[in-house]
């Protein structure tokens, strides 16, 4: 098994290895290039699952309140 790690560069949409990674706009580490390539979808699914949880609902309600307070009702 390889100990190489892979990262998803958010700015470029490219999969990088640890030795080619620059900046701070990346997600990872992942065990395979395929997992890294799926990073945006994976993180969105995880965020949606968390927001649907009891713990996440509390923060989602706070965000909706803030959006309304800022006049961003369409985002709430």
C-alpha positions in Angstrom: 0.0 0.0 0.0 1.3 3.4 -0.9 1.8 6.1 1.8 1.5 8.8 -0.9 -1.3 11.4 -0.1 -3.3 13.4 -2.6 -4.9 16.8 -2.3 -7.6 18.7 -4.2 -6.7 22.2 -5.2 -9.8 24.3 -4.8 -8.5 27.1 -6.9 -7.5 25.1 -9.9 -9.6 22.0 -9.6 -6.5 19.8 -9.9 -5.4 16.8 -7.9 -2.0 17.3 -6.3 0.5 15.2 -4.4 1.9 16.4 -1.1 5.2 17.4 -2.8 3.5 19.5 -5.5 1.0 21.2 -3.2 1.3 25.0 -2.8 -0.8 27.6 -1.1 -3.7 27.0 1.3 -6.6 26.4 -1.0 -6.8 22.6 -0.9 -8.8 19.8 0.6 -7.2 16.6 1.9 -5.3 14.4 2.4 -6.9 11.5 0.5 -5.5 8.1 -0.1 -6.1 8.0 -3.9 -6.2 10.5 -6.7 -9.8 9.4 -7.4 -10.9 10.2 -3.8 -9.2 13.6 -4.1 -11.0 14.3 -7.4 -14.3 13.7 -5.7 -13.4 16.0 -2.8 -15.9 18.8 -3.5 -18.9 16.4 -3.8 -17.7 14.5 -0.7 -17.4 17.7 1.4 -20.8 19.0 0.1 -22.4 15.6 1.1 -20.8 15.7 4.5 -21.9 19.4 5.1 -25.5 18.6 4.0 -25.6 15.6 6.3 -24.3 17.7 9.2 -26.8 20.6 8.4 -29.6 18.0 8.5 -28.5 16.8 11.9 -29.9 18.2 15.2 -26.6 19.9 15.9 -26.4 21.4 12.4 -30.0 22.7 12.5 -29.1 25.0 15.4 -26.4 26.7 13.3 -28.5 26.8 10.2 -31.2 28.6 12.2 -28.6 31.1 13.4 -27.4 31.7 9.8 -31.0 32.2 8.7 -31.5 34.8 11.4 -28.3 36.6 10.5 -29.3 36.7 6.8 -32.7 38.2 7.7 -31.0 40.8 10.0 -28.7 41.8 7.1 -31.5 42.1 4.6 -30.6 39.0 2.8 -34.0 37.3 3.2 -33.6 35.6 -0.2 -30.7 33.6 1.2 -32.5 32.5 4.3 
